[in-house]
Amino acid sequence: MTTFDWNSARLVVTCGGGLENFLLQEIQTLAGGEYSVLRGAVEGPASPQALYNICLWSRVASRVLLPLIHFPYRNEQDFYDQLRTVLWHDHFDNAHSIAISTSADASVNVNTQFLTLKAKDAIMDHFRHFTGERPNVNTRDPDMRIHVHFDRELVSVALDLSGEPLHKRGYRVAQNDAPMKETLAVGLLMAAGWPQADKPQLIDPMCGSGTLLIEAAMMQANMAPGLLRRRFGFECWRYHDNALWQQTVSDASLQDQSEQLQFSIKGYDADPHAIQAAGRNIKSAGLEGCIHLERRELAHFHVHEKAAAAGGFVVCNPPYGERLDKDSNLIYLYRAIARALQQNCQQWRVALITNQIEFADVLQLEDPQTHRVFNGPIRCFIRSGTVVPRAPLFQPVPLQLRGGESDTMAAPDFGNRLKKNFKQLVKWAERENVCAYRLYDADIPEYNLALDWYNGHFHVQEYAPPKTVDPEKAAKRLDDALATLRQVFDVAPSRIHLKSRQRQKGNQQYQKLNDQKRTMVVEEGGAQLLVNLDDYLDTGLFLDHRPTRLRLQQLAQGKRFLNLFCYTGAVTVHAAFGGAKKTVSVDMSATYLEWARNNLYLNGFAEASHQLIRSDCMKWLKETNDQFDLIFVDPPTFSNSKRMQGFFDVQAAHEELLDLVMKRLEPGGLVIFSNNFRGFKLAEGLAAKYGVKDITQASLPPDFATKGKPIHHCWELTLKPKATQ
């Protein structure tokens, strides 16, 4: 064996795309300042100490390659001949197994699979010629790895002295969906500025299996990431200096300060399985007792005042569509992240990764920095910066009178009624922080409208006039009413959303009218809810159910909650805010389930605890075995959806429906049943089987408390105690 010429040797240290500058910063500390950046790597002089330091200490590197030969690719035979010239038996003996990987730039048209076989033939023939025997091939766990890469000009052949990729630290014994590579996690932490002695606390509010937490703790404790690895590729290399390596490992072990960590690193996640996986990985990394873990949804993210004032770091790897194949608009989740940071982490440093720059922009960080990186094959962005005070994403817009005399109005009777209703409701709305309510509902027969205020916008529904009314006269009345509305409240025409509809029959409220996809947010009882004032007959929020939603929020603490015919999931959001430990929401419409998912995201709730099921509710009730403590049932008057067998009529089907519901109710639990069929009559037999209480009047808010027929009917149902034997 010849002596290895370290003076002429170079090391190429590879990394994930976009992490080159982070890697250079690190390698210059570990191996000297002569290293420079290549595409996807850094390169510099080789030495045994540099090799061992990088393999043991680098947190960003993927592989450490020792280039053996470079040559232009001419043809397959020349490729074979060139590889035969390498003195392979000087680097490892035939008792060691090998694996060969071949890659090529996108612009290079070669058959990498075939050339891998040619490379193997060249190496095996070399060993047969010099030793009479050949090494074994082991693609899964080889002793030596050989990398061949084709770019536009040269073929590069190198030994991989790191062995398995360096991101495989050795502590990952459990994982959840789409885990983050350890090396990318370090890039995110470095972008945030971690660690910093005067701000020792770090929080990951969506920690998954704990990668960011573990890497942050290892950085803070000066714990070498390579200490946990089983072996490295250089251990089977003939020029390996084992004495120097053992001394390097011993020195690194003495620098480990993990025992001094005092729960300054915290991780939260909504998914109990993720928390369990994180706990196992933390224990495997030797950091048990150093990192605080807690199951907590983003909606309940909170930093105590004293800790918030001390400053710190928030790092996060939220879900994004390409990675987890979500079909909802995840920007609502990022709005929830931004709100949580604004409320808890002023002047903290933040870094997160996402595949949509628009998601990162929602955070509105001060002095933002953006790094383009790859998470596997997905092009992503790391956004870092400082949290500073910003205007809230939701701001209440109170309704205010413009003034004006009645004799100047196009419809004075209508205008006077608007003023009267407003004066009756405005103090209540301000006191209760109600930003969406009904102002007028066909109070005057000539002006057959329903008029709702949605935080700066009017939603106007014209009930179609009977055929006996002259269409021109009806159109004139509508024009006069709209003109008067603008005179009374000084509302821009663009903020008046007009629809024409019949009195509700069946599932007409679900029919699509437009496709503008413009949503706005209203706030209710601390929850933020998405409404669409243009595309559907209804807006996504039934205003008359406001008291019921708030009551369910109060009742939900620690309960398993079921929402049947869930529509856009507003009731589910309230139950989640109230502390429900689990919610299940069932509806047949994919559109409205996506809306419900977006409502959950907007408020920081995850599907790990809040399940959305697309199904016919009657069919699902017959098939499920789940039990619940609190159930809300608000069926349509009529439905003949293609996704169900036959049709649903609330008057005819409600007794069977409620019998199925009561089978799913735990003893001591509560069902709230509501519907909007004006002529509805509750089946008499239900009172004989269950505790039944009519709460219709108590469930009507002030803006729907009319003397006529109520807009909905509402009952409470409970299980009767079993008779004692």
C-alpha positions in Angstrom: 0.0 0.0 0.0 1.3 3.4 -0.9 1.3 6.4 1.5 -1.6 8.6 1.0 -0.7 12.1 -0.2 -2.8 14.4 2.0 -1.1 17.5 0.6 -2.7 17.1 -2.8 -6.0 15.6 -1.6 -9.2 17.7 -1.5 -12.5 17.1 0.4 -15.9 17.8 -1.1 -18.5 18.2 1.5 -22.1 18.1 0.1 -25.3 19.5 1.5 -29.0 20.0 0.7 -29.7 22.5 -2.0 -29.7 26.1 -0.7 -27.7 25.2 2.5 -24.2 26.0 0.9 -23.6 29.2 2.8 -24.7 27.7 6.1 -22.3 24.8 5.5 -19.4 27.0 4.5 -19.8 29.0 7.7 -19.7 25.8 9.7 -16.9 24.0 7.8 -14.6 27.1 7.9 -14.8 26.8 11.7 -14.2 23.0 11.7 -11.6 22.7 9.0 -10.1 26.1 8.2 -10.9 29.1 6.0 -9.6 27.7 2.7 -12.9 26.1 1.9 -15.1 27.6 -0.8 -18.6 27.1 -2.1 -19.5 24.8 -5.0 -23.0 24.1 -6.2 -24.5 21.9 -3.5 -21.2 21.6 -1.6 -18.1 23.2 -0.3 -14.6 22.1 -1.2 -11.2 22.5 0.4 -7.9 20.9 1.5 -8.0 17.5 3.1 -6.4 16.3 6.3 -7.1 13.5 8.8 -8.2 16.0 11.4 -10.4 18.0 9.0 -12.1 14.7 7.9 -12.8 13.6 11.4 -13.9 17.0 12.6 -16.4 17.4 9.7 -17.8 13.9 10.1 -18.2 14.2 13.8 -19.2 17.9 14.2 -20.9 19.0 11.0 -24.6 19.6 11.5 -25.3 20.8 7.9 -23.2 18.4 5.7 -24.8 15.5 3.9 -21.6 13.6 2.8 -17.9 13.9 2.9 -16.4 12.9 -0.5 -12.8 12.2 -1.4 -12.4 12.8 -5.2 -10.3 10.1 -6.8 -10.5 10.9 -10.5 -12.0 13.4 -13.0 -12.2 12.8 -16.7 -14.4 13.8 -19.7 -17.0 11.2 -20.7 -16.4 9.9 -24.2 -18.1 6.5 -24.3 -18.8 3.5 -22.2 -15.6 1.7 -22.9 -13.5 4.7 -22.0 -15.5 5.2 -18.9 -14.7 1.6 -17.9 -11.0 2.0 -18.8 -10.7 5.1 -16.7 -12.2 3.5 -13.6 -9.8 0.5 -14.1 -6.9 2.9 -13.6 -7.9 3.9 -10.1 -5.9 2.0 -7.4 -9.0 0.7 -5.6 -7.1 -1.9 -3.6 -5.0 0.9 -2.1 -8.2 2.3 -0.5 -10.0 -0.8 0.7 -9.6 -4.6 0.5 -11.8 -7.2 -1.1 -13.1 -8.3 2.3 -15.2 -5.0 2.4 -18.5 -4.7 0.6 -19.2 -1.8 -1.7 -22.1 0.1 -3.2 -22.0 2.4 -6.2 -24.3 5.3 -6.9 -24.4 7.2 -10.1 -26.0 10.6 -10.7 -26.1 13.1 -13.6 -27.1 16.7 -14.1 -30.5 17.2 -15.7 -28.8 18.4 -18.9 -26.7 15.2 -19.3 -28.2 12.4 -21.3 -26.7 9.2 -19.9 -28.1 5.9 -18.7 -27.0 6.1 -15.0 -28.3 2.6 -14.2 -26.2 1.0 -17.0 -23.2 3.1 -16.1 -23.5 2.0 -12.5 -23.1 -1.6 -13.7 -20.1 -0.6 -15.9 -18.5 1.1 -12.8 -19.0 -2.1 -10.8 -17.4 -4.2 -13.6 -14.4 -1.9 -13.7 -13.8 -2.1 -9.9 -14.4 -5.9 -9.7 -12.0 -6.5 -12.6 -9.4 -4.3 -11.0 -9.5 -6.4 -7.8 -9.4 -9.7 -9.7 -6.4 -8.5 -11.6 -4.5 -7.3 -8.5 -5.7 -9.7 -5.7 -7.4 -12.6 -7.5 -10.7 -12.0 -5.6 -13.4 -9.4 -5.7 -15.4 -7.5 -3.0 -19.1 -8.1 -2.5 -21.8 -5.7 -3.5 -24.1 -4.6 -0.7 -26.5 -1.8 -1.7 -28.2 -1.6 1.6 -25.4 -1.5 4.2 -22.0 -1.4 2.4 -18.6 -0.9 4.1 -17.5 1.6 1.3 -19.7 3.8 -0.9 -18.5 5.1 -4.2 -20.1 8.1 -6.0 -20.0 8.7 -9.7 -21.4 12.0 -11.0 -21.8 13.2 -14.6 -21.9 17.0 -15.2 -21.8 18.7 -18.6 -18.0 18.5 -18.8 -16.5 15.8 -16.5 -17.2 12.6 -14.8 -16.2 12.8 -11.1 -15.5 9.6 -9.1 -15.2 9.8 -5.3 -15.1 7.7 -2.1 -17.8 8.6 0.4 -15.9 8.7 3.7 -18.9 9.6 5.7 -20.8 6.3 4.9 -24.5 6.8 5.4 -25.6 10.4 4.9 -24.6 12.6 7.9 -28.2 13.7 8.5 -28.7 10.2 9.9 -27.5 11.0 13.4 -28.7 7.8 14.9 -31.4 9.1 17.3 -34.4 8.9 15.0 -36.3 5.8 16.2 -39.8 7.2 15.5 -41.3 9.6 13.0 -44.6 11.0 11.8 -45.7 12.1 8.3 -43.1 14.1 6.3 -40.3 14.3 8.8 -37.7 17.1 8.3 -34.1 16.2 7.6 -31.8 17.0 10.5 -29.5 19.0 8.2 -32.3 21.2 6.9 -33.5 21.7 10.5 -30.1 23.0 11.4 -30.2 25.4 8.4 -33.5 26.7 9.7 -32.0 27.1 13.2 -29.0 28.9 11.9 -31.3 31.2 9.8 -33.1 32.1 13.0 -29.7 32.9 14.7 -29.8 30.1 17.2 -28.2 29.6 19.7 -27.9 33.0 21.4 -26.7 33.2 25.0 -28.9 36.1 26.1 -32.0 34.4 24.6 -31.7 30.7 25.7 -35.4 29.8 25.1 -36.8 28.2 21.9 -40.3 27.0 21.1 -41.5 24.9 18.2 -45.3 25.1 18.2 -45.7 22.3 15.6 -42.9 20.1 16.6 -43.9 16.8 14.9 -41.4 14.1 15.7 -39.0 16.6 17.4 -36.2 17.1 14.9 -35.9 20.9 15.3 -36.0 20.5 19.1 -33.3 17.9 19.2 -31.0 19.7 16.8 -31.5 23.0 18.8 -30.7 21.2 22.0 -27.6 19.6 20.5 -26.4 23.0 19.3 -27.1 24.7 22.6 -25.3 21.9 24.5 -22.3 21.8 22.1 -23.1 18.2 21.5 -21.4 16.6 18.5 -24.1 15.2 16.2 -21.8 12.3 15.1 -21.4 10.9 18.5 -24.6 8.8 18.2 -23.8 7.3 14.9 -23.0 3.6 14.6 -20.1 4.0 12.2 -18.6 6.0 9.4 -17.4 5.1 6.0 -13.7 6.1 6.7 -13.5 3.3 9.3 -13.0 0.8 6.5 -10.6 3.0 4.6 -7.0 1.9 4.5 -5.7 5.3 5.4 -7.9 5.7 8.5 -6.0 6.9 11.6 -7.9 5.2 14.4 -5.8 6.7 17.2 -6.5 10.2 16.0 -10.2 9.4 15.5 -10.6 8.0 19.0 -8.9 11.2 20.5 -11.3 13.3 18.4 -14.3 11.4 19.8 -12.9 11.7 23.3 -12.4 15.4 23.0 -16.0 15.9 21.6 -17.5 13.9 24.5 -15.9 16.2 27.0 -17.5 19.2 25.4 -21.1 17.8 25.7 -23.0 20.1 28.1 -26.5 18.5 27.7 -26.8 17.9 31.4 -26.9 21.7 31.9 -30.0 22.2 29.7 -33.0 23.3 31.8 -36.2 22.9 29.8 -35.5 26.2 27.9 -36.5 24.3 24.7 -40.2 23.5 24.3 -42.2 21.6 21.7 -45.9 21.5 21.2 -48.1 19.6 18.7 -51.8 18.8 18.4 -51.1 15.2 17.4 -50.6 12.8 20.3 -48.8 10.4 18.1 -46.3 13.1 17.1 -45.7 13.9 20.7 -45.0 10.3 21.5 -42.6 10.0 18.5 -40.8 13.2 19.6 -40.5 11.8 23.1 -38.9 8.6 21.9 -36.5 10.4 19.7 -35.5 12.8 22.5 -34.8 9.9 24.7 -32.8 8.1 22.0 -30.7 11.3 21.6 -29.8 11.3 25.3 -31.8 14.5 25.9 -34.6 13.2 28.1 -35.3 15.7 30.8 -33.8 18.6 28.7 -36.7 19.3 26.4 -40.3 20.1 27.4 -43.0 18.4 25.3 -46.7 19.0 25.5 -49.7 18.2 23.4 -51.1 21.6 22.6 -52.9 23.0 19.6 -51.7 26.2 17.9 -54.9 27.8 19.0 -53.8 27.4 22.6 -50.2 28.6 22.0 -49.2 30.8 24.9 -46.0 32.3 26.4 -46.2 33.6 29.9 -45.6 37.3 30.2 -42.3 37.1 32.0 -40.9 34.6 29.5 -42.2 36.6 26.6 -40.4 39.7 27.8 -37.1 37.8 28.1 -37.1 37.1 24.4 -36.4 33.9 22.5 -36.8 32.0 19.3 -39.7 30.3 17.5 -38.9 27.8 14.8 -41.5 25.9 12.8 -41.9 23.4 10.0 -45.7 23.8 9.2 -47.5 21.6 6.7 -47.6 22.8 3.1 -49.6 21.4 0.3 -47.1 19.5 -1.9 -45.7 17.8 1.2 -48.8 16.5 2.8 -51.2 16.7 -0.2 -53.7 18.9 1.4 -56.4 20.4 -0.8 -57.3 23.3 1.5 -55.9 26.8 1.3 -53.1 26.6 3.9 -52.7 30.3 4.0 -55.3 30.3 6.8 -53.0 28.2 8.9 -50.2 30.7 8.4 -52.6 33.5 9.5 -53.2 31.6 12.7 -49.4 31.3 13.2 -49.0 35.0 12.6 -51.7 35.8 15.1 -50.2 33.5 17.7 -46.8 35.2 17.3 -48.2 38.7 17.4 -50.0 37.9 20.7 -47.2 36.1 22.4 -43.7 36.8 21.0 -43.0 40.4 20.4 -39.3 41.0 19.5 -38.7 37.3 19.3 -36.7 35.8 16.4 -38.7 33.6 14.1 -37.8 31.2 11.3 -40.0 28.8 9.4 -40.0 26.9 6.2 -42.7 26.7 3.5 -43.1 26.1 -0.2 -45.2 29.2 -0.9 -43.6 32.6 -0.4 -47.1 34.1 0.1 -47.4 31.9 3.2 -44.2 33.4 4.7 -45.3 36.9 3.8 -48.3 36.6 6.1 -46.0 36.7 9.2 -45.0 40.3 8.4 -41.6 39.9 10.1 -39.3 42.9 10.6 -36.1 42.8 8.5 -37.1 39.5 6.8 -34.5 37.3 5.2 -35.3 34.6 2.7 -33.2 31.5 1.8 -34.2 29.3 -1.1 -33.7 25.6 -0.1 -35.0 22.2 -1.0 -36.9 19.9 1.3 -36.2 16.7 -0.6 -37.5 17.4 -4.2 -39.7 20.4 -3.0 -38.4 23.9 -3.6 -39.0 25.8 -0.4 -38.2 29.0 1.4 -36.8 29.7 4.9 -38.1 33.0 6.1 -36.6 34.5 9.2 -37.0 37.8 11.0 -38.2 39.5 14.1 -41.8 39.8 15.4 -42.8 43.4 15.8 -46.3 44.9 16.5 -48.6 44.8 13.4 -52.2 45.7 12.8 -54.4 42.7 13.6 -55.5 40.6 10.7 -59.1 41.1 11.8 -60.4 44.5 12.8 -64.0 45.1 13.8 -65.9 47.6 11.7 -68.9 49.0 13.6 -72.0 49.9 11.7 -72.8 53.7 11.9 -75.6 55.9 10.8 -75.0 58.4 8.2 -77.9 60.6 9.0 -80.2 62.3 6.5 -83.8 63.3 6.7 -86.5 60.8 5.8 -88.1 63.1 3.1 -84.8 62.9 1.1 -84.9 59.1 1.0 -86.1 57.0 -2.0 -88.0 54.7 0.5 -88.6 56.7 3.7 -90.6 53.9 5.4 -87.8 51.4 4.8 -85.2 53.9 5.9 -87.0 54.7 9.1 -87.3 51.0 9.9 -83.6 50.6 9.3 -82.9 53.4 11.8 -85.2 51.9 14.3 -83.8 48.4 14.1 -80.3 49.8 14.2 -80.9 51.8 17.4 -82.5 48.7 19.0 -79.5 46.5 18.2 -76.4 48.7 18.2 -75.8 48.7 21.9 -76.3 45.0 22.2 -73.9 44.4 19.3 -71.2 46.6 20.8 -71.7 45.1 24.3 -71.5 41.5 23.0 -68.8 42.3 20.4 -71.1 41.0 17.6 -69.8 42.0 14.2 -72.3 40.0 12.0 -76.0 40.3 12.6 -79.4 40.7 10.9 -80.6 44.2 10.7 -83.9 43.7 8.8 -86.0 40.8 7.7 -89.0 41.7 5.5 -90.4 43.9 8.3 -92.3 45.9 5.7 -94.1 43.8 3.1 -93.3 46.2 0.3 -89.6 45.7 0.9 -89.3 42.0 1.0 -85.6 41.8 1.9 -83.3 40.2 4.5 -80.5 42.5 5.4 -77.4 41.3 7.3 -74.3 43.3 8.4 -71.0 41.5 8.1 -68.3 43.7 9.6 -68.2 46.5 6.9 -70.4 44.7 4.3 -74.1 44.3 3.8 -75.5 41.0 2.6 -78.9 41.7 0.9 -81.2 38.9 0.0 -84.3 39.8 -2.0 -87.1 37.3 -1.6 -88.5 36.8 -5.0 -91.9 38.5 -5.3 -95.0 36.5 -6.1 -96.2 36.4 -9.7 -99.1 38.8 -8.9 -96.6 41.6 -8.3 -95.6 43.7 -11.4 -91.9 42.9 -12.1 -91.2 46.5 -12.9 -92.7 47.7 -9.7 -90.8 45.1 -7.7 -87.5 46.2 -9.4 -88.3 49.8 -8.6 -88.8 49.0 -4.9 -85.6 47.1 -4.8 -83.7 50.0 -6.3 -85.3 52.4 -3.9 -84.4 50.1 -1.0 -80.8 49.9 -2.0 -80.5 53.6 -2.5 -82.0 54.2 0.9 -79.6 51.7 2.5 -76.7 53.8 1.1 -78.3 57.0 2.3 -78.8 55.7 5.9 -75.5 54.1 6.3 -73.1 55.6 3.8 -72.1 52.3 2.4 -70.1 52.0 -0.9 -71.9 50.0 -3.6 -69.0 47.6 -3.7 -69.8 46.6 -0.1 -73.4 45.6 -0.8 -73.8 42.0 -1.9 -77.2 41.4 -3.5 -78.9 38.0 -4.0 -82.3 37.0 -5.1 -83.8 33.9 -3.5 -87.0 32.0 -2.7 -87.9 31.1 0.8 -85.6 28.2 1.7 -86.7 24.8 0.4 -84.5 21.8 0.8 -80.8 22.4 0.2 -81.2 25.5 -1.9 -78.8 27.4 0.4 -76.0 25.1 -0.9 -76.4 25.9 -4.6 -73.5 27.9 -6.1 -74.3 31.3 -7.7 -70.9 32.7 -8.5 -67.3 31.7 -8.4 -65.6 34.8 -7.1 -64.0 32.9 -4.2 -63.7 36.1 -2.1 -63.8 35.3 1.5 -63.7 37.6 4.5 -63.3 37.0 8.2 -65.8 37.7 11.0 -65.1 37.2 14.7 -67.4 35.6 17.2 -66.7 34.6 20.8 -62.9 34.6 20.1 -63.3 32.4 17.0 -62.6 33.7 13.5 -64.8 32.4 10.8 -64.7 32.6 7.0 -67.7 33.9 5.1 -68.4 34.3 1.4 -71.0 36.9 0.6 -71.1 36.3 -3.2 -70.8 32.7 -4.3 -73.7 30.9 -2.5 -77.2 31.7 -1.3 -76.0 31.5 2.3 -72.7 32.9 3.5 -71.2 30.0 5.4 -72.4 31.3 8.8 -76.0 30.9 10.1 -76.4 34.1 12.1 -79.5 32.8 14.0 -77.4 30.0 15.6 -75.0 32.4 17.3 -76.2 31.7 20.8 -76.2 28.0 20.2 -72.6 28.1 19.0 -71.5 30.1 22.0 -73.3 27.8 24.4 -71.7 24.7 22.8 -68.4 26.4 23.2 -69.1 26.8 27.0 -70.2 23.1 27.3 -67.4 21.6 25.2 -64.5 21.5 27.8 -63.0 18.0 27.8 -65.9 16.6 25.8 -66.0 14.4 22.7 -68.1 16.5 20.3 -70.0 15.4 17.2 -71.3 17.9 14.6 -73.8 16.3 12.1 -74.7 18.1 8.9 -71.7 20.3 9.8 -71.9 22.7 6.8 -68.8 25.0 7.1 -67.8 23.8 10.6 -68.4 27.0 12.5 -69.9 25.1 15.4 -66.9 22.7 15.4 -64.6 25.7 15.7 -66.5 27.0 18.7 -66.4 23.5 20.4 -62.7 23.3 19.7 -62.2 26.8 21.3 -64.2 25.6 24.3 -61.6 22.8 24.9 -63.2 19.8 23.3 -60.7 17.0 23.4 -62.0 15.5 20.2 -64.4 16.7 17.5 -65.9 14.8 14.5 -67.8 16.7 11.8 -69.8 14.9 9.1 -71.2 16.3 5.9 -71.8 15.1 2.3 -70.3 18.2 0.6 -66.6 18.2 -0.2 -66.8 22.0 -0.7 -68.2 22.7 2.7 -65.8 20.2 4.4 -62.9 22.1 2.8 -64.4 25.3 4.1 -64.6 23.7 7.6 -61.0 22.7 7.3 -60.0 26.2 6.5 -62.0 27.5 9.4 -60.1 25.1 11.7 -56.8 26.2 10.2 -57.6 29.9 10.6 -58.1 29.3 14.3 -55.0 27.1 14.8 -56.7 23.7 15.0 -55.4 20.6 13.4 -57.2 17.5 12.0 -55.3 15.3 14.4 -57.9 16.2 17.0 -60.7 17.4 14.7 -61.8 14.8 12.2 -63.8 15.8 9.0 -65.8 13.0 7.4 -67.5 13.2 4.0 -70.6 10.9 4.3 -74.4 10.7 4.5 -75.0 11.4 8.2 -77.7 8.7 8.4 -75.5 6.1 6.8 -72.5 7.1 9.0 -74.5 6.9 12.2 -75.6 3.3 11.3 -71.9 2.3 10.7 -70.0 4.1 13.5 -69.3 2.7 16.9 -67.9 6.0 18.3 -69.5 7.6 21.4 -69.8 11.3 22.2 -70.5 13.5 25.2 -71.9 16.5 23.2 -73.7 16.3 19.8 -75.1 19.1 17.6 -77.6 18.1 14.9 -78.8 20.7 12.4 -80.1 18.9 9.3 -81.5 20.5 6.1 -85.2 20.6 5.5 -84.9 18.5 2.4 -82.0 16.8 0.5 -81.8 14.5 -2.4 -78.1 14.5 -3.0 -76.6 12.0 -5.4 -74.3 10.8 -2.6 -77.2 9.4 -0.6 -79.8 6.7 -1.2 -83.2 8.1 -1.7 -83.9 11.5 -0.1 -83.9 13.1 3.3 -87.0 15.0 4.6 -86.5 16.4 8.1 -90.1 16.0 9.2 -90.4 12.4 8.0 -86.9 11.3 9.0 -86.1 13.1 12.2 -87.3 10.5 14.7 -85.1 7.8 13.0 -82.3 10.3 12.9 -82.5 11.1 16.6 -82.8 7.5 17.6 -79.5 6.9 15.8 -78.0 9.9 17.4 -79.0 8.9 20.9 -77.3 5.6 20.5 -74.0 7.5 20.0 -74.5 9.6 23.1 -72.8 8.7 26.4 -74.8 8.7 29.6 -74.9 12.2 31.0 -74.3 13.6 27.5 -76.3 16.2 25.7 -77.8 16.5 22.2 -78.9 19.8 20.7 -81.2 19.3 17.7 -82.2 22.2 15.5 -83.8 22.8 12.1 -85.1 25.7 10.0 -88.3 24.1 8.7 -91.0 26.7 9.8 -93.8 24.1 9.9 -91.8 21.5 11.8 -93.4 19.3 14.5 -91.4 17.2 16.8 -92.5 13.5 16.9 -94.5 12.9 20.1 -92.8 9.5 20.6 -89.4 11.1 21.3 -90.5 12.5 24.6 -91.4 9.0 25.8 -87.9 7.7 25.0 -85.7 10.6 26.0 -85.5 13.7 28.0 -86.7 16.5 25.7 -86.6 20.2 26.3 -87.7 22.9 23.9 -85.1 25.7 24.0 -86.2 27.5 20.8 -86.9 30.9 22.4 -83.7 30.8 24.4 -81.7 29.9 21.3 -82.9 33.0 19.3 -80.5 36.0 19.4 -81.9 39.6 19.7 -81.6 40.1 15.9 -83.9 37.2 15.2 -86.3 37.5 18.2 -89.5 38.2 16.2 -93.1 37.8 17.3 -94.0 35.5 14.3 -92.8 32.0 13.6 -89.2 31.6 14.8 -86.5 31.2 12.2 -85.5 27.9 13.7 -86.7 25.3 16.2 -84.3 23.9 18.8 -84.4 21.2 21.5 -82.2 19.5 24.0 -82.3 15.7 24.3 -80.8 13.6 27.0 -80.8 9.9 27.8 -83.3 8.9 30.5 -81.8 7.0 33.5 -82.2 3.3 33.2 -84.8 1.9 35.6 -83.4 0.2 38.7 -83.9 -3.5 38.8 
